[in-house]
């Protein structure tokens, strides 16, 4: 059984950075009752996901999001904790998405060390076509079933039950749409869960979807490292970089990857890919990584310049800056600083007067 204490801990993890959201506040009003409802429903095999919030984001491109109810997010944290115990020992080191003590910045530092080995002077950069939309649910669930065989029977049943309920739940059958109807019309049908077979597709944004991506790609990662013997390889969700000694070596590897993805995972690579020398720089995860230094991607800089210009124009027109606007820009500045400090960016900081607000506050 899942204990009440485990569910409460999952709730505490779920509410981090979301405590002031409407859903989180509504859940907290009747906290104990809501936690017991989760406890009873999952332990009696009566749990069913609730209605989603369906909206679009524009960062950096138009895409749809099906956001789960806060109560379901608590369940996601509960399940992922179990799945981490099962799968984490099998993951390769250089998988960086949705893992404790990993992430974009560690991946960038690691890539910097990779490219400093001048013997490996070429890189191949690939990503998967419409990755989350094309994850095959049966393949994913079977991977979880195989990996959980050695678990205790009582716990195994609940892990498989929750995995099944979340994987096979169809957000397009139960949602509330938020946003301008005209904006939704701009989204291509092949970029939407409404346009794929019911046996495919996971909603972007959920913790479970992010972790399921690692589960789905785990055997592939091990194929790259163990079978193809690729020394320098890393993956973040569906974006991957491989280093090689020659172009011909990487062309061969790409062919092997295409075959594996098609035969084992029912996936295809996106047509656009990069096969270049490392000295030209690898545009990966918001940075340009070269053998000698790391730069910030120009799109990140332009995005900050745009937001800063809006703030300054508004202040100029109004003749003053409200406390709310100042706080919002302070957060934008802090986010930009947090990103560029991981690159060789002293000139960039000086040019745009980017400061470490937290250091100044102390």
N, C-alpha and C positions, 0 to 999 in steps of 0.2 A: 504493500500500500504506500501511497504518497502520504507522508505525515503532514499535519497542519503546519508544523514548524518549517518544513521545506517549502510549502506554498507561501507562507509569510515571507520567507527569505527571497523567494522569486519575486514577490510583490515589491520588496525593498529595492531589488536590483532593477526592476522594471520602471519604477517611478523616478529613478535618477535622471535629472535633466528634463523630466516631464511632469513634475509635481504640480505645476501651475496650469497644465492643460485642462480643458473642460472635462474630458473623459476621466482623467485621473482624479480630479476633484469630486466628480459625481461618484466615482467608485469609493473614494475615501469617506464619504458621508456615512455609508453603511458598511464600513470596512470589514468588520468581523463577520457579518452576515454574508457578504460577498465572498470572502475567503472560504467560509464553510461551504458555500454553494459550489465553488470550484472543487473543494475537497470531496464533497459527496458525489458530484457528477463524474469526475474522472475515476474515482475508485469503484463506482458502480457501473462504469462503462456507459454513462448517459451523456457524456460531454459532446456538445456540438458547437462549432464556431458560430458567432453571431454576425450581424450585418456589418459590412465593410463601408468605409467612406471612400468614395471614388473621386479622384481629382487629378489634375495635370500639374507637372512641374516644367520649368523652362530652363533648368540649370544642368548642363550647358545646352541641352536640346530638349525639344518637346517629348515628354514621355508620361505614361499613365502610372498612377499609384493607387493600389487598393490597400488602404490602411485598416488594420484590424482594430476591433474594439479593445479598450484597455484591459478588460477581463481576459480576452484571448491572448494579449501580449504577456500577461502574467503566466499563462499556461505555456507559451512559447519559451519563456525563460526556464521554466521547470523542465520541459522536455530537453532543451538544448544542454542543460547541465548534465543530464544522463547521457546524451549522445556524445558530449565532449569526453566523458570518462571512457566511452567505448572506442571512439575514433581517433582521439588525439595521439595516442601512441603509434598509430599507423600512418599519420600524416608526415610528409617530407618536411624538412626544416624550412625550405624556401617557398612555402605557401603562406601568404601574408594577410589575407582577408578574414575578418571575423574570428580572430584567434587572440588569446591573451598574450600580452607582451609582443605582439607583432604590429602590423599596420603599415601605412604608407611611408612613414619616415624611416623606419628600420629597413624596409625594402629598398629605399633610395640609397641609404648608407651601404647596404650590402651590394647593390648594383655598382656603386662607386668602387668597391674593392674588386669586384669581378673585372671591370674594364681596365683596371690598372695592370692586369696580366697581359702584356703586349703580345704574348704568344697567341692569345685568342682575340684576334683583331677584327673579327666580323660578328655581326649580330643579326638575328632573325626575330622580328617582332610580329606576333599574330594575335588575333582575337576571334572569338566565335560569333557567328552570325545569330543575332537575336537570341542570346544565350538563355535567359530566363524563360522566354516564351517557348523555347524548344526543348526544355528539359522534359524527358519522357517519364511520366509518373510511375509506370510499372517498373522501369529500370531502377529508378531511385529507391522505390520501396523495397525492391528485392535486395539491393545493396545493404539496406538497413536490416532486413530480415537475416541475411547471411551473417552480418557482423554481430548480431545480438544472440546468436544461438547459444553461446556459452554463459549467458546471464542467468540469474536465478529465475525460475519459471514465473513466480508471481510478479516480479518487477518487469520481466520480459514482456508479459502480456500487456501491461499498461504502456510501456514504451512503444510497442508495436501499434497498440490501439490509438494512442495520441498521434503517432506518426501517420497512420492511415487516415485519421480524421482530418488532419491538417493538409496532407499532401493531396488528397482527393477532393477536398472542399473546393467548390467552384465559386469564386467571388462574383462572377457575372450573373449568378442566380439570386444574389442577396446583397444589395448595395444601395447607398444613397449617393447621388451625384452632387458634387459641389463645384461651382464654377460656371463660366460663361458657356452656353450651349455652342456658340460659334467656334470657340476654341477647341472643343472636342471634335468638331467636324474637320479640323486641320490635321488631326492625328491619322496617319495612314492605317488602314485596317490590318496590314501585316505587322504593325507595331503594337498591336493590342491583343489582350486575351480574348476579346470578342471575335478575333479573326483566326484563332487556332483551334485545332482539334481538342476535344475535352480530355484526351489522354495526355495532353502536353500542357506545359506552362505553370509557372509559379508566380505569385504576385510579388512585385519588386518592393523592397522596403522592410518586410518582416524579418525579424531575427532568424526565424526558422528558414526562410528562403536563402538568406546569406549563408547559414551553416549547411543547409542541404546542398548548396553549390559546391562546398568543399567535399562533402560526401560523394557527390556525383563525379567529381573530377579526381578523386583520390587514387583510384586505380590507374588513371591516365598519368598522373604525376609520377607514380612509381614505375610505370612503363617507360617514361622519359628517363628517369634516373637509373633504374635497374637494368632494363632491357637495352635501351639505346645508349646507355652509359654516358649521358650528357653531364659533364662536370658543372657547367654554369647554366643553370635554368632557374627561373622563378615565375610564379604566377600570382596574380591578384584578381580574384573572381575569374573572369574569362580572358583577361589580358595576360599575355605571357611573353617572356624574353628569353632567348637562348643564345649563347655565345659559341662560336666555332673558330677553327683555324683557317677555314677557307669557305668561299661561297659554295663550292660544289658539295662540301660536307653538309652545309645547312640546307641546300636544295634537296638532298637525299632525305634528311630528317623531316623536312616539311612534307614530303610524299608519304613517309611513314605515319606522320601525325594525321594526315587526311584519311588514310585507310583506317586507322584505329578509331578515330572519331565517328566515322560512318558505320563501321561494323559493330562497335561496342556501345556507343553512346547515342547513335542516331543524331549526330550533330554535324554541322558544316562550318568550315572557316569562313570568315568574311573575306571577300575577294581582295580587298586592299590589305597589303602587308608591306613590311620593310625589310630589306636585305641589304645592309650597308656596312661600312667600316665603323668601328666604335669611335674613331676620332671625329666623325661627323656629328656625334652626339645622339643619345637615345632619348627620345621624347616619351617619358613614362611616368605616370602618376603625378603629373603637375610639375615635373622638373626635366631639365635637359642634362643628362649625365654624360660627361666626357672623361677620358682617362686622366686629365689634369685638373678638372674642376667641375662643379655642379651649378647650373643656372636655374632660375625660375622660369617656367613656361610663360611666354608673352601673353597668352590669354588670361592668365592669372593676374598679371600686372595690369592689363587693360581693364579687367573687371573691377579692380580696386580703383583705378583712375576714374572710371565711370561713376562709381558710387561716391567717391570723394567730390567729384564735380557736381553731382546732384546736391550733396550736402552744402557745398559752398554757395551754389546758385540760390538755393532756398534761403540760406542765411542772409545773402546779399539782398534778395527781393524783400524779405520780411523785415530786414533791418536789425534782427536779433536772432539768437539761437536758443530754442527752448531746451530745458533740461533733458526732456525726453529725446530730442534729436541729438543732443550732445552725447548722451549715453549710448544711443544706437550707433553713432559714428565711432565712439570709443571701442565698441565691440567689434565693428568692422576692421578698425585699425589693429586691434589685438589679434584678430583672426589672421589678418594678412601678415603681421609680424610672426605669429606662430608658424606660418607656412614658410616664409622666406628665410627665417633664421637657420633652417636646415640646409641652405645653399650658401654659395660664396656671394653674399649679397650686401656687403658693407656699403658699396656705392649706391645700390638700390635704396637702402634704408635712408641714406643721406639725401638722395635726390628727392624722394617723396616724403621726407621728414617722418618716417615711421619710427615709433618709439615703443619701448617695452613699458607699457602702462603699469603692469603689475610691479615692476622694479621701482618705478617712480613712486608708486603708492606706498611701498614699504619705506 
